[in-house]
Amino acid sequence: MPLYARLWVKFFILSAFTLAFGVYSINYSVDPFGERAWLVEKRYKPIVYERSEKYNTIFYKNGIEKFDCLILGSSRVMTISPAQTPEISSCYNFGVHVANNAEKLFLLQSWLKYKTPKRLFLGLEYYNFHQGKNPLDLKTGRFKKGSEGNYFSLNTLKMSYKAFKNRLQETPQTFFNPDGSINYFKRDQEIEAGEFNLTSSYFAQQATNTIRLNFIDSPFIYETKAMQPLHKIKALCVKNGIILYPFLTPIQDELYQQLQVQPAILKVQSQIKKDLLALFPNLYDFSADHRLSRAAEQFYDPWHYRSSLATQMIKSMLLPNRE
């Protein structure tokens, strides 16, 4: 090989190595998908792989040793904050967006491979039984892969850039607390500053859109097979002596009121609730509990409530007459 060719090869190899090392160093230091806070704190990092982020934290990083209690559900349980609620301070919130009943069963089974939780708070919602929303879909790879990212990847570098930019501009993102609960940092700031839209007209429009998108455009048909994972969850709790607290998550008042004039939807919900009560006689229905506030100040949108309401829910379930 001619000398100039050898020089070009060496230059190419050295450049590739330098580039790879540089990309790796930046991504490792920023750690856009992880907890490392050398350059960027957690609150500036966007959530990308929430299922595997939580799964890896608990099962691969030995985080499970800190907890003896478990919260399962969709994004509608994520604001339940063990750190802010002494009664459940040893709980881990394993809520993930649109979690179905099959995923909840998978997570409980995974937890039991390592230790037995003393208590399980099981968040339920009528959406979990919607035939048109793949209520039995379970892809375990979504939990077991992805959260660390590839430190040599240019896509990870883009996320590092975004996280670092958020840090420089002091723009906090939505992030998970160490107990697994979600922190809507920016939204909470806006609410406290009076900059968040809490008008009834805003929530009414959101409620209308929610009903149309979830239950009208895709007609609400009860998938009875979606009840099967719940039977297995209950059986595991009985077998392992786990105290089970099943509950239907709350909804904001505008959504509640609009649902009352949707007889087709109410009919399906009524049958689902009947079957849930047959399985869980101690079911707590926060979606219909008027003792808890449905005021706009307690919600981010018609389905997602703030941690202050979540704390009220937990205290209600733990009243002596509900043990």
C-alpha positions as CSV (number, residue, x, y, z in Angstrom):
1,M,0.0,0.0,0.0
2,P,1.4,3.4,-0.9
3,L,2.5,5.7,1.8
4,Y,-0.2,8.3,1.2
5,A,-2.9,5.5,1.4
6,R,-1.5,4.3,4.7
7,L,-1.5,7.8,6.1
8,W,-5.2,8.3,5.0
9,V,-6.1,5.0,6.6
10,K,-4.4,6.0,9.9
11,F,-6.0,9.4,9.7
12,F,-9.4,7.8,9.1
13,I,-9.0,5.4,12.0
14,L,-7.7,8.1,14.4
15,S,-10.6,10.4,13.4
16,A,-13.2,7.7,13.8
17,F,-11.7,6.8,17.2
18,T,-11.6,10.5,18.3
19,L,-15.2,11.0,17.2
20,A,-16.5,7.9,18.9
21,F,-14.6,8.8,22.1
22,G,-16.0,12.3,22.0
23,V,-19.6,11.2,21.5
24,Y,-19.2,8.6,24.2
25,S,-17.7,11.0,26.7
26,I,-20.4,13.6,26.1
27,N,-23.2,11.1,26.3
28,Y,-21.8,9.4,29.4
29,S,-21.2,12.8,31.2
30,V,-24.7,14.1,30.4
31,D,-26.4,10.7,30.7
32,P,-29.6,11.9,29.1
33,F,-31.6,8.7,30.0
34,G,-30.1,8.1,33.4
35,E,-29.5,9.5,36.9
36,R,-26.0,10.7,36.6
37,A,-25.9,14.4,37.3
38,W,-22.3,15.4,36.5
39,L,-23.4,18.1,34.0
40,V,-27.2,17.9,33.9
41,E,-29.6,17.2,36.7
42,K,-32.5,14.8,36.3
43,R,-35.2,17.5,36.1
44,Y,-33.7,18.7,32.8
45,K,-33.7,15.3,31.1
46,P,-36.7,14.3,29.0
47,I,-38.4,11.0,29.7
48,V,-37.8,8.7,26.7
49,Y,-38.0,5.1,27.7
50,E,-40.2,5.2,30.8
51,R,-40.9,1.5,31.0
52,S,-37.3,0.3,30.8
53,E,-36.1,3.3,32.9
54,K,-38.2,2.1,35.8
55,Y,-37.7,-1.6,35.1
56,N,-33.9,-1.3,35.0
57,T,-33.8,0.9,38.1
58,I,-35.7,-1.6,40.1
59,F,-34.5,-5.0,38.8
60,Y,-31.1,-4.4,37.2
61,K,-29.8,-1.7,39.6
62,N,-31.1,-3.3,42.7
63,G,-33.5,-0.5,43.5
64,I,-36.0,-3.0,44.7
65,E,-34.2,-3.4,48.0
66,K,-35.4,0.0,49.1
67,F,-39.1,-0.8,48.7
68,D,-41.6,-3.3,50.2
69,C,-44.8,-1.9,48.6
70,L,-45.9,-1.4,45.0
71,I,-48.1,0.9,43.1
72,L,-49.3,-0.3,39.6
73,G,-51.3,1.5,37.0
74,S,-51.1,3.8,34.0
75,S,-50.1,7.5,34.0
76,R,-53.2,8.0,36.1
77,V,-51.4,6.7,39.2
78,M,-48.1,8.4,38.5
79,T,-48.7,11.4,40.7
80,I,-49.1,9.2,43.8
81,S,-46.0,10.2,45.7
82,P,-44.7,7.9,48.4
83,A,-42.2,10.5,49.4
84,Q,-45.0,13.0,50.2
85,T,-47.3,10.4,51.8
86,P,-45.8,8.9,55.1
87,E,-48.4,6.1,55.1
88,I,-46.8,4.6,51.9
89,S,-43.2,5.9,52.2
90,S,-41.8,2.4,51.4
91,C,-43.8,2.1,48.1
92,Y,-42.4,2.3,44.6
93,N,-44.7,3.8,42.0
94,F,-44.4,1.6,38.9
95,G,-47.0,3.5,36.9
96,V,-46.4,3.8,33.2
97,H,-48.4,5.5,30.4
98,V,-51.4,3.5,29.1
99,A,-50.4,0.4,31.2
100,N,-52.9,-2.3,30.5
101,N,-53.9,-5.1,32.9
102,A,-51.5,-7.6,31.2
103,E,-48.6,-5.3,31.9
104,K,-49.6,-4.8,35.5
105,L,-49.6,-8.6,35.9
106,F,-46.2,-8.9,34.3
107,L,-44.7,-6.3,36.6
108,L,-46.1,-8.0,39.7
109,Q,-44.7,-11.3,38.5
110,S,-41.3,-9.7,37.9
111,W,-41.3,-8.2,41.4
112,L,-42.2,-11.5,43.0
113,K,-39.1,-13.1,41.5
114,Y,-37.0,-10.9,43.8
115,K,-39.2,-10.2,46.9
116,T,-42.7,-10.1,48.1
117,P,-44.3,-6.7,48.6
118,K,-46.4,-6.2,51.7
119,R,-49.0,-4.1,49.9
120,L,-50.1,-3.5,46.3
121,F,-52.1,-0.4,45.3
122,L,-53.7,-1.4,42.0
123,G,-54.8,1.5,39.8
124,L,-57.7,0.6,37.4
125,E,-59.6,2.4,34.7
126,Y,-62.4,1.7,32.3
127,Y,-60.0,2.4,29.5
128,N,-58.2,-0.9,30.4
129,F,-61.2,-2.8,29.1
130,H,-61.6,-1.0,25.8
131,Q,-61.6,-3.6,23.0
132,G,-60.3,-1.1,20.5
133,K,-57.2,-0.1,22.6
134,N,-55.3,-3.5,22.6
135,P,-56.1,-4.2,26.3
136,L,-54.1,-7.4,26.3
137,D,-51.1,-6.3,24.4
138,L,-47.9,-7.2,26.2
139,K,-44.4,-6.6,24.8
140,T,-41.9,-7.4,27.6
141,G,-39.0,-6.0,25.5
142,R,-40.4,-2.5,26.1
143,F,-39.5,-3.0,29.8
144,K,-36.3,-4.8,29.4
145,K,-34.5,-2.8,26.7
146,G,-33.7,0.8,26.0
147,S,-33.4,3.0,29.1
148,E,-29.7,3.3,29.1
149,G,-29.4,4.3,25.5
150,N,-26.3,3.8,23.5
151,Y,-23.5,6.2,24.5
152,F,-21.9,5.8,21.1
153,S,-25.2,6.8,19.3
154,L,-25.7,10.1,17.5
155,N,-29.4,9.8,18.5
156,T,-28.3,9.7,22.2
157,L,-26.0,12.7,21.4
158,K,-29.1,14.6,20.2
159,M,-30.8,13.9,23.6
160,S,-27.7,15.0,25.4
161,Y,-27.8,18.2,23.5
162,K,-31.4,18.7,24.3
163,A,-30.9,18.0,28.0
164,F,-27.9,20.3,28.2
165,K,-29.8,23.0,26.4
166,N,-32.6,22.7,28.9
167,R,-30.1,23.0,31.7
168,L,-28.6,26.2,30.2
169,Q,-32.0,27.7,29.6
170,E,-33.2,26.5,33.1
171,T,-36.2,24.8,31.5
172,P,-37.2,21.8,33.7
173,Q,-38.8,18.8,32.1
174,T,-41.3,16.3,33.4
175,F,-39.2,13.6,35.2
176,F,-39.5,10.7,37.6
177,N,-38.7,11.0,41.3
178,P,-36.6,8.3,43.0
179,D,-39.8,6.7,44.3
180,G,-41.1,6.3,40.7
181,S,-43.8,9.1,41.0
182,I,-43.8,11.7,38.2
183,N,-42.9,15.3,38.7
184,Y,-44.7,17.8,36.5
185,F,-42.3,20.5,37.5
186,K,-43.2,23.1,34.9
187,R,-46.9,22.5,35.1
188,D,-46.9,22.8,38.9
189,Q,-44.9,26.1,38.7
190,E,-47.4,27.4,36.2
191,I,-50.4,26.5,38.4
192,E,-48.8,28.1,41.5
193,A,-48.0,31.2,39.5
194,G,-51.5,31.4,38.1
195,E,-50.3,30.9,34.6
196,F,-52.0,27.5,34.0
197,N,-55.5,27.5,32.3
198,L,-57.9,26.3,35.0
199,T,-61.1,27.7,33.5
200,S,-64.2,25.5,33.2
201,S,-64.4,26.1,29.5
202,Y,-60.8,24.8,29.0
203,F,-61.5,21.6,30.9
204,A,-65.0,21.2,29.2
205,Q,-63.3,21.3,25.8
206,Q,-60.7,18.8,26.9
207,A,-63.4,16.5,28.3
208,T,-65.3,16.7,25.0
209,N,-62.2,15.8,23.1
210,T,-61.3,13.0,25.5
211,I,-64.7,11.3,25.2
212,R,-64.7,11.7,21.4
213,L,-61.2,10.3,20.9
214,N,-61.4,7.5,23.3
215,F,-65.0,6.3,23.4
216,I,-66.9,7.7,20.3
217,D,-64.4,7.6,17.4
218,S,-63.5,4.2,18.7
219,P,-66.8,2.8,20.1
220,F,-66.4,1.5,23.7
221,I,-66.8,-2.3,23.6
222,Y,-66.1,-4.3,26.7
223,E,-63.2,-6.8,26.3
224,T,-64.0,-9.3,29.0
225,K,-60.7,-11.1,28.5
226,A,-59.0,-8.0,30.0
227,M,-60.4,-9.1,33.3
228,Q,-58.3,-12.3,33.3
229,P,-54.9,-10.7,34.3
230,L,-56.7,-9.1,37.3
231,H,-57.9,-12.5,38.4
232,K,-54.2,-13.7,38.3
233,I,-53.1,-10.6,40.2
234,K,-55.6,-11.3,42.9
235,A,-54.6,-14.9,43.1
236,L,-50.9,-14.0,43.5
237,C,-51.8,-11.5,46.3
238,V,-53.8,-14.2,48.1
239,K,-51.0,-16.8,47.6
240,N,-48.2,-14.4,48.8
241,G,-50.1,-12.6,51.6
242,I,-50.0,-9.2,49.8
243,I,-52.6,-6.7,51.0
244,L,-54.4,-5.5,47.9
245,Y,-55.9,-2.0,47.4
246,P,-57.7,-1.9,44.1
247,F,-59.1,1.4,43.0
248,L,-60.6,3.2,40.0
249,T,-58.8,6.5,39.3
250,P,-60.5,9.9,39.7
251,I,-61.6,12.1,36.9
252,Q,-62.1,15.9,36.7
253,D,-65.6,17.3,37.2
254,E,-66.2,18.4,33.6
255,L,-65.4,14.9,32.3
256,Y,-67.6,13.3,35.0
257,Q,-70.5,15.6,34.1
258,Q,-70.2,15.0,30.4
259,L,-70.1,11.2,30.8
260,Q,-73.4,11.3,32.7
261,V,-75.2,12.1,29.4
262,Q,-73.5,9.3,27.4
263,P,-75.8,6.3,28.1
264,A,-73.9,3.9,25.8
265,I,-70.6,4.6,27.6
266,L,-72.2,4.5,31.1
267,K,-73.8,1.1,30.2
268,V,-70.4,-0.4,29.4
269,Q,-68.8,1.2,32.5
270,S,-71.6,-0.2,34.7
271,Q,-71.0,-3.7,33.5
272,I,-67.2,-3.4,34.0
273,K,-67.7,-2.0,37.5
274,K,-70.1,-4.8,38.4
275,D,-67.5,-7.4,37.3
276,L,-64.7,-5.5,39.2
277,L,-66.8,-5.5,42.4
278,A,-67.4,-9.3,42.0
279,L,-63.6,-9.8,41.9
280,F,-62.6,-7.0,44.3
281,P,-65.3,-6.4,46.9
282,N,-63.1,-3.8,48.5
283,L,-62.8,-1.8,45.2
284,Y,-62.6,2.0,45.8
285,D,-64.2,4.0,43.0
286,F,-62.6,7.4,43.0
287,S,-64.1,8.1,39.6
288,A,-67.5,8.4,41.4
289,D,-66.4,9.5,44.9
290,H,-67.9,13.0,45.6
291,R,-66.0,13.3,48.9
292,L,-62.8,14.0,47.0
293,S,-62.5,17.3,45.2
294,R,-62.9,17.3,41.4
295,A,-62.0,21.0,41.2
296,A,-59.8,22.1,38.3
297,E,-57.0,23.1,40.7
298,Q,-56.5,19.4,41.5
299,F,-56.0,18.4,37.9
300,Y,-53.7,18.9,34.9
301,D,-56.3,17.6,32.5
302,P,-59.6,15.6,32.8
303,W,-57.7,12.4,33.7
304,H,-54.5,13.4,35.4
305,Y,-54.7,14.7,38.9
306,R,-52.1,16.4,41.2
307,S,-50.2,14.8,44.0
308,S,-52.4,16.6,46.7
309,L,-55.4,14.7,45.5
310,A,-53.4,11.5,45.2
311,T,-52.5,11.8,48.9
312,Q,-56.2,12.2,49.8
313,M,-56.9,9.0,47.9
314,I,-54.3,7.0,49.7
315,K,-55.5,8.2,53.1
316,S,-59.0,7.3,52.2
317,M,-58.0,3.7,51.2
318,L,-56.1,3.3,54.5
319,L,-58.9,4.3,56.8
320,P,-59.3,1.6,59.5
321,N,-62.7,0.5,58.3
322,R,-61.2,-0.2,54.9
323,E,-58.4,-2.5,56.1
